[in-house]
Amino acid sequence: MMGRFKKVLMMTLSGFCFFGQTLFVSATAGISIGAMYDVLNSETQSMSKRIYNSGDSTAFVRVELLQIHPGDKNTSQEIPLKEVTGNVLEKNRLIVTPLRLIIPPGGFQAVRILWPGDRTTERYFRIRFIPVAPKADDDFGLDKKALEKHSQEMKAGVNILAGYGSILIVQPDKPVFNSVINADSPKVITIQNNGNTTISLNKIRECKNANTGCGPYSRRFVLPGRTYSMNKKSGYQTNFTLIEGNNQRKFSD
């Protein structure tokens, strides 16, 4: 499935590098998922996320869950989570419900995201929303007539089944923010995250003057215990906003 997922026409979300990987999303119409990353803060156990269908036919969407385990040297391992049978919630696993969505044209359906488990340390997940063609005896529960109708809709035009993936950050129950910015070097700015939860560098860009001659915005995330470095460009000023939970700090050098 991962191979097929990546073979769909894709583009890079500008500046979204996570665990040394770039999050890829498909560049096609159809479903959309809003924010490409979500955070369950220390005071939140659950949240809702809307999945929209901008296409002209019904979207049948399967949800896949993977836990991301950051490794050394900006590497990571993604392990699929098994589906939960029945309505029993298990601790220390991510719960997303429903795992099968049927979204009418121009409509949306909300999924509930729940983390009921331990929050001693921060956890990371990738949630994939993948449109599929329904089949008999699958979990969408369509009868023969509905399957034939959808099949005719698919034959009426060109259909590209393109999936989207989002990142979920589950903060620890006692988040500590301790970010150190060092711009003393003439060539490099370093941001060291000495806390226990991820920080975000938003609206990174280089400008010749205060707000003129600027390049495009980008965004970076820095995991606990990690350091991010950005090169200084001669004749330009580097600007960004440091996000630590609900607090923001603007920086220019």
N, C-alpha and C positions, 0 to 999 in steps of 0.2 A: 504493500500500500504506500509506503514512504516514497518508493521510486516513482509510482504513478502520480503521487501528489506533487512531486517536484518537477515532473515533466510538463505540467500544465504551464501555459504562458505566465511568467512571473515577473515581478519587479521588486526592487528593494525599497523598503520603507526607509526614507532618508534618515540616516543617523541612528538607526535602532540597532545597536550591536549589543548582544547579550550573551555573556559567558563565552566570548570570542567567536560567536556565530552571528550571522545576519539573519534576521527574521524575514522570510520571503512570503509575499502574498501574491495571489493571482491578479493579473491586470485584465479583468473581464467583468461585464455586468452580471447581475444575478443577485445572489445574496450579499449582504453587507453586515458587519458585526460591530460597527461603531469603533470605540477605542481599541487599539491594538495591544494595550496592556491595561491591566486592572490591579488594584491593590486592596486586599482585605487588611485594614489597619488593625491596631491592637484592640480597639473597642468594637470591632465588627466581626461577627461570626458568619454572616451570609450576605449575599447581594444578588440582584437580578441583572441580567444582561439581555437586551433585545436583539434578535436576529431578524433582519429585514429581507424581503424579497422584492426587488425592483424589476424582476422579469415579467414576462407576459404569460407564464404558465406556473402551475403549482410546483413549489420546491419541496423535495423530500430530502431532509438533511440528517445525516448521522453524526453524532458527537463522539470524538475520540479524546481520551485523556492520557497525558504522559507526565510523569514526574521528572523534573530536571535536577540532576545531581552535579553541581559545579565541581570541576576537578582542578588540578594544578595547571599553571601556565595557560590560563584562559581556555581550558577545554571543559567539556561537559558530557554527561551521559544522560540520555533520555530513555526512560523505562515506561512502557505502556502499563496503564492501570486496568485491572480486570473489572468488568461490569459487576455491579451488585445485583443479586437476584432478590426479588421481593421488595419489601419496603423497609428493611432493616438497615439503619445507619450504622456504619462501622467507624470506630475511632481511628485516627491516624491515617485516613484516606480522604481524598477529595470526593465530594458528592456533587454531581451535576445532574439535574433532572428537569425535563425529560432528556433522554439520550437519543430520541427519535423525534424529529420535528416535521410537521406538515404545514407549510406556510403558503397561503393563497397569494396570487399575483397582487402586488401593491400592498401586501399586509406584513405583519410581523408576528413573531411568537417569542415569549420571554422564557429564558431558562433560569433556574435558581442555582446558585453556586454556594456551596456550604462546606466549611471546614470545622468539624466537631472535635478535632484531635488536639494533641499536645502542641504548644506554641513556645516551647523553650527556646528554639532557634528558628530562624527564618526558613521558609520553604518556597519552592518554585515549581510551577506547572505550565505546561503548554496545553491549551484547549483548542482542538481542531473542529471546525464545522465543515463537513464535506457533503455536498449534494450528491445524491445517488439516484439511480433508476430503480424504483420499487419492483419487487418480484413477488411471486406467489409464496406464501408461507413465511414471509419475513416479518420483522417486528412492526411494520407499519400497519398491518392488519387490513389491507385493502381486499375487497372482494373481486371476483373475476371481471365484473362490469367496470369497476373503477380502474383496474389495471389496463383494460383495453382502451379506455378513454385516455389515460395518460400516455399510452403507447402511441395513439394517433396524434396527440399533441406533440410528442417528440419527433414524429416523422414529418410533421408539417413544416419544420424549419430546422436550421442548424443549431444544435445545442452543445454548449461547452460546459461540462460539469467542473466547476472551479471551486476549490476549497480555500478557506481562510483559517489562519491560526493566530491565536492571541496568547499573551503571556499573563499568568496570574502570580502575583507576589503575595504570600501570606506572612505578614509581619509577626514578629514575636510578641508575646503579651506584655513585655516590658522593653519597648524599643529605646535604644540609646543612640543619639546622634552626636558624632564627634568627627567633624570633617576638617581637614587641614589643607589650606590652599597655599602653595608656595610658588611665587612668581619672581623670585630673586634672580633666577637664571636668565641671561639675555636671549636664550633660545627656546626654553621650554617652560610650560606651566604644569605643575603637578597637583592633583587633587587626591588626597589620601583619605580613605574611609576607615576611621578607627572605631566606628560604632558597631552595632550588631544588626543593622538593617540597611537595606539598599537606599542609596541616595540617587537623585536625578540631576543631571546638568541639562537645563532647558535653554532653548533659544541661543545656542552657541553660534557665533558668527564673527567674521573679521570685517572691520570697517576701516577705510582710509581716514575718515574723520568721525565725529561723534555719531552721526546717523546717515552718512553719505558714503558712496562707493563700497557698499556692503555686499558680502557674499550671501549665499543661501543659509537658512537656519538649519541646525541639526540638533540631535539629542543623544545623550549618552547616559548609561546607568553604571553605577559603581557599586559592586557588591561589598559586603562587610569584609574588612581585612585586605581589600584590593586598592590599587593605585591606578589612576588614569592620567596619562600625560598627553598634552597637546602642544604641538610645535608653534612657536611664535613666528609670524610672517613679518619680515622687515618692512617697515613703513605702514604697518596696519595695527589697529587696536583690536584685541580679542575681548569679546563680551559674552557673558553667559549668566544664567540665573541658577543658583544652587537651591535645590528643593530638598528640605529635610522634614518629612512629614507634612505638617500644615504650615511650616515656616519657610520663607523665601529670603534669599540673600543675593543681591545683584553684584556682579564683579566685572571690572574693566581694567585692562592693563595694556 
